[in-house]
Amino acid sequence: MDVSNKRGSRTLLASVLLSAPGPLVLGLGLLVGSSTTQIADFVRRTVELAATIISWCVFRTTSDLPKDDEKRVRLEDRVDMVVGIAMIVSGVAMGCLAVIGLIHPAEKGNVTPALIIAALGVISNGILAMNYTVVNKKTPNDVIKAQRALYRTKTVVDGCVCCALAAVMLLTGNVARFADFAGGLAVTAVLILNGLKLLTRRLAKRK
């Protein structure tokens, strides 16, 4: 494995390790808070963690193979599909829960754990997105490219989640409820659009 591929592997491993605590902390946070954005963010992070683990495994398996190797092409194709579908599934989950939360509002409880995780996500995901960009420039790779798209999206999404949860903490009544709903919809749009973009790119390559 050359230097660039080693950096790519380390960046993917860092992504897995940094993403792993998110679902656990948010899951525990759901015991004390039940914001729609918080629940949907838990679903999103869990699905995206699974996609990142798959990407890491595929990269380690294929990075030393020739670019036109049948196994590499097939597995990289699947990674794009998995990451794209993960984004869309996460987006649909956010949208459904946002609508449910608006129609059947519940006590939001303490959303501080989710807000802290989202704020840290903006920083860590932004750094990882830049790392993926550097690695892909040196040695273009479809797995790295898919992760770059995922982590750019995650950075934007975490920013939206921060704004929504901060509004839930600071505002009251219907204003807080609609802020929570708006946050859910914003994240839904970002995830679904970027997921479709990734799937469209992969399907276009198949032709």
N, C-alpha and C positions, 0 to 999 in steps of 0.2 A: 504494500500500500504506500503510494507516494505521499509527500508532505501535504499537498492540498487535500488528498483523500483522507489523510489522518485528521486534518483540521475539520473536515466535513463530518467525520465520524464523531469527533469530540463534541462538535456543536450539536449534533443530533442527540448524543448522550446527555449533554447539558440540558437540552430541551426536555428530555424525558424526566431527568432528576428534578428540574425546576417546576415542571408541570405536575408531578406526582402529588405533592402536598395539597394542591388546590382543591381537588374533589374531596379529600379527607377533611380539611378545615371547613370547607363550605358545608359538607354533610353534617359535621358537628354543629356548625352555626345554625343549621335549620332547626335544631332542637330549641333554640331561643328566639328565632326570627323566621317569619314566613313571607317575606316580600316576594312578589311574583318574579321580579328581576333576580332575586337571590336564588330561587328555586331553578329558574331557567339557566342561570349562570352555572349552577352545579351540573346540570345535564350537559351543557355545552362543554365544560372543561373535561368531563369524564369521556365524552365521545372523542374530543380532540386529543386527549392523552392516548387513547387506544390507537388513533391514526398515527401519532408520532412514534409510538413504539413499533408499529408495523413498518414505518418508513425507515427507522434506524436499523431494524433487522434486514430489510431489503438492501439498504445501502451497503452494509457490511458484507452481504452476500455477493453483490454485483459490482462493487466499485473497481475491482481489479480485472473484470471481464471486458473484452472488446465492446465498443459501443454498439456494434451490429450483432452481438451475440444474441441468439434467439431467447435464451433464458433471461438475460438482462432486459431486453426489450419488453418481454412479457411481464416481468415483475414490476418494471418501472411504469408500465401502462396501468397495472393494477393499483400501484401507489397513488397515481393521479386520481384514479376513480375513487379509491377509498377516502382520500383527503377531501375531494370535491363532495362526495356523498356525506361525509362527516359534517362539513360546513352546512349543507342543506338540511340535514337532520337536526342539527343544533338550531338553525334558523327557524325551522318549523316548530320545534319545541318552544322556543322563545315566543313566537307569535301566538301559539295556542294558549300558553300560560298567561301571556299579557292580556289576551281577550277575556279569559276566565277570571283573572284578577280584577278586571274592570267591571265585569258583570256581577261577580260575587266577591266583593271586597272583604278582606279579613284583616285582623289586627297584624300589623307588620312586625312588631316586636323589635328586637335589637339587630340592626343590620350592619353594625360596626365591623364584625369579622369579615363579611363579604366586601365591605368598602376597602378595608386594608389590603385584602388579597387582590382586588381589582387595581388599586393604586400601584402595588408592587408589580402587577402584571404589565402595566403600561411601561414601566422601566425595563424589566427583564425581557419582555417580548420585543421591545424596540431594539435592545442590544442584540438579541438573537437574530432579528430580521436583518440587521446590518451585517452580522457575521455571515449569514446565509448569502447575502448579496456579494460579499467579498469572495467567498469560496466559489460561488457560481461563475463569477467573472474570470477567476483563474482557471478553473476546470469545469466547464458547463456540464451539468448533470440534472436529469429530469427529477430525481428524488429531491435534490437540494432546491431546485426551482419550485417544486410543489410546496416544500416547507417554507421557502421564502414567502410565497403567496399566503400560506396559512398564518405565518407569524406577523406579517404586515396587517392582515385582517384582524388577528387577535389583539394587536396594539390598538387599532381603531375601536374595536369592540370593547376592550377594557376601559378606554376613555369614555365611551357612552355609558357603560355600567357605572363608572365612578360618578358621573354627572347625575344619573338617575337615583342612585343610592344616597348621594349627598342631598338631593332634593327631598327624598323620603324622610331623611333625618331632620332637615331644617324646616320643612313645610308641614302643614296639618290639613286634615279633612280632605275635601275633594281635590284640592290643588295637589296634595301629595299623591293621591290616587292616580290622577292624570299624568303626573310626572313619572310615576312608576310605569304606567302604560306606555308613555312616549318613549321611555328608555328601552322597554321591551321591543317596541316596533322598530326603533332605530337599529338595534342589534340584529333583529330579524332580517331587515333589508340588507344590511352589510354582509351578513353570513350567506344568505341565499344568492345574492348577486355574485359574490366572489366564488361560491361553490359552482354556480352555473358557468362562470367564466372558465374555471379550471376544467370542468367536464367538457365544455365546448372545444377548448384547446386540444384536449386529448382525442376527442372524437374526430376533429379535423385532421389530426396526424394519421389516423387510421385509414383515411381515404387515399 
